[in-house]
Amino acid sequence: MTEKDFLPTPYQHFSDKGKVTWKAPSNIALVKYWGKLADQVPANPSISFTLDACATTTTVSYQKKESNTEGFSFDLLFEGKPKADFKPKINTFFGRIEAYVPFLKEYHFTIETSNSFPHSSGIASSASGMAALSLCLMEIEKQLSPEMDDGFFKKKASFLARLGSGSACRSIEGDLIQWGEHPHISNSSNLFGIKYPFEVNPVFNKYHNTILLVHKGQKQVSSSVGHDLMHGHPYAQNRFQQAYDNLDKLKSIFADGDLENFIKIVESEALTLHAMMMTSMPYFILMKPDTLEIINKIWKYRNESKVPICFTLDAGANVHVLYPESIKEKAIQFIQDELVVHCEKGHYICDRIGVGAKKIMGKK
Ligand code: PMV
């Protein structure tokens, strides 16, 4: 598929007003996306677990504009209150996607959005937020073009979400989502995420992700700046190749339920992501002393107990602890006994692999 396949055919139905609501989850990458080309095309393919508890719910009300004003017209409410500082991001997003959803200039929108996780938790809401907003826009498009099938609906929602925030394209469906062209993964695309097409052992079915909130403040360097620093980065080409290779290696790891090698790839990916930050020019560090304390404790515990618990990191100081359902009790005990002391105010979030976004019916 190419971008052109997402241009709509003329709309058949016009409604003057309406209201739609979608809830979209966050996701945690196992093979990381870090570095991009124009139009949010990733420099390497990535794969993620879709999460369940960490999610954004967005309601979009739309009303036909009375006069044909130039530009986009929308109000934005975050957790019930107007949020002026989110507006430029939405405006840029609307500008990028207008050709694909040309009804954007026909309506005035009221966008009401809220997160299931606390605002200042250091958890980025851009993936779940852009996914939920894209799904709402697709829901409106579906009302204008009712013959649209479900497969196309999700693909285009992922395509739009990607233009808002790259990793958001992996937050539409569950439970394991791959994004970015890979020569050995048929139907993989730079334009949208796909459900992982190969065999996955049931050990991954109910995987847990406990997010240890090490640092809840705003991070010093945004991911868009970080992505940009991969241009001209001395290790970029090797890093991109490594991501392709790791996706190849994961094929048999997922099929066999090989947790030992799963852990090696996932932890190496997390540390490589941060190594890229530390070796950019300018360089930066997003980990905190407590991030390293937690990592060392996980390694020690795993060595001694042989319990297959591991970590991954996002572009921040928080630690995502990953473990299978079968060792849930042991993992929670270990987290409470040893790791919670490293969390800001002792806070952490218990999440797990999820099935993807949901339409919320009849929210009037
Ligand atoms: O979607 P962005 O532009 O915020 O980039 C996200 C990058 C990482 O979260 C660090 C990795 C990933 O693949 O999600």
Boltz pocket constraint, residues with backbone or C-beta under 6 A from the ligand:
constraints:
  - pocket:
      binder: B
      contacts: [[A, 27], [A, 28], [A, 29], [A, 31], [A, 32], [A, 33], [A, 34], [A, 46], [A, 126], [A, 165], [A, 166], [A, 167], [A, 168], [A, 223], [A, 224], [A, 227], [A, 273], [A, 313], [A, 314], [A, 315]]
      max_distance: 6.0
